[in-house]
Amino acid sequence: MMDFSLRNHDLDISNGDLLLCPTDSDAIAQAIGIRLKTFSGEWFLDENRGLPYLSHIFGKKLNERYVRTLMTQEIKGVSGVLDVQSFQLAPHQSERSLTISLNVILTDQKNLAINQIVGA
């Protein structure tokens, strides 16, 4: 899997050249991060894409089973992901954010640890 490398939510450019993710694992980790940080209705080309943070996750009593199911389905939709092995949520209600920690098994049997903070 090849993808452009992102840094601070923008294309990573060095010496006037666009950089690529150095490994497939890095590209998959980046794709998972993008999926987890996409809010429902945010992408104009497909408003059904994304997670319902504003309508179903933030500002309500967190139903961890529901959120885990939504996010696991989203992560398994990333090319190169075989399974989600562990999944933990740490809500920060006062900041309307979540820390998401998970381990993913890739199709090449490698393990990949992901830690993301998603906020409204």
Backbone hydrogen bonds, N-H to C=O, Kabsch-Sander energy under -0.5 kcal/mol:
donor,donor_aa,acceptor,acceptor_aa,energy
5,S,19,L,-2.9
7,R,10,D,-3.1
10,D,7,R,-0.9
12,D,5,S,-2.7
13,I,11,L,-0.6
14,S,17,D,-2.5
17,D,14,S,-1.9
19,L,12,D,-2.8
21,C,3,D,-2.8
27,A,23,T,-1.9
28,I,24,D,-2.6
29,A,25,S,-2.6
30,Q,26,D,-2.2
31,A,27,A,-2.2
32,I,28,I,-2.4
33,G,29,A,-2.3
34,I,30,Q,-2.2
35,R,31,A,-2.3
36,L,32,I,-2.6
37,K,33,G,-1.5
38,T,34,I,-0.5
38,T,35,R,-0.9
39,F,37,K,-0.7
40,S,51,L,-2.8
41,G,47,E,-0.7
41,G,49,R,-1.2
42,E,39,F,-2.2
44,F,42,E,-0.6
46,D,43,W,-1.2
49,R,46,D,-1.8
51,L,38,T,-2.6
53,Y,51,L,-2.3
56,H,52,P,-2.5
57,I,52,P,-0.8
57,I,53,Y,-1.4
58,F,53,Y,-3.1
60,K,57,I,-0.9
64,E,62,L,-1.0
67,V,63,N,-2.4
68,R,64,E,-2.9
69,T,65,R,-2.2
70,L,66,Y,-2.4
71,M,67,V,-2.8
72,T,68,R,-2.6
73,Q,69,T,-2.1
74,E,70,L,-1.9
75,I,71,M,-2.7
76,K,72,T,-2.5
77,G,73,Q,-0.8
77,G,74,E,-0.6
78,V,75,I,-1.9
81,V,78,V,-1.9
82,L,80,G,-0.5
82,L,105,I,-2.9
83,D,105,I,-1.9
85,Q,83,D,-0.6
85,Q,103,N,-2.5
86,S,103,N,-1.1
88,Q,101,S,-2.9
90,A,99,T,-2.1
92,H,97,S,-3.0
95,E,92,H,-1.0
96,R,92,H,-0.8
96,R,93,Q,-0.7
97,S,92,H,-1.6
98,L,118,V,-2.6
99,T,90,A,-2.0
100,I,98,L,-0.6
100,I,116,Q,-3.4
101,S,88,Q,-2.5
101,S,99,T,-0.5
102,L,114,I,-2.4
103,N,86,S,-1.7
104,V,112,L,-2.8
105,I,83,D,-3.1
106,L,104,V,-0.6
106,L,110,K,-2.9
107,T,80,G,-2.3
109,Q,106,L,-2.2
112,L,104,V,-2.4
114,I,102,L,-3.0
116,Q,100,I,-2.6
118,V,98,L,-2.6
120,A,96,R,-2.4
